[in-house]
Amino acid sequence: MPRKQSDVERSLTSKGFHHKEGDHNYYQYYSRAGKKTAVFTKTSHGTREIDDSLLGRMARQCKLSRADFDRLIDCPLDRDGYETKLISLGTIESQPA
């Protein structure tokens, strides 16, 4: 099911992704400790909806299944849960308490 680009972008920024303008809208994930990670995704300028194919690619870029990416956008998967998934995958390192 296509999603509104504004909803996806708003959700990403509320979950720790930082926005950067360029030839596309780039979103880089920063850990809770404020460290830049290798996790990123992007959206195109000027589109209003993101189709299923692109949502699937964005999910892979964010190191999630499509179902988990939908949960991230819809908010049942919060930032702590997302970061826990990234740590368990070895994508980012756990920060000492």
Protein Blocks (a to p, Z undefined) as FASTA:
>chain_A
ZZdfklmmmmmmmnopacdddfbdcdddddfkopacfbdcdddehiabdcfklmmmmmmm
nopafklmmmmmnomacfklmmmmmmmnomaccddZZ
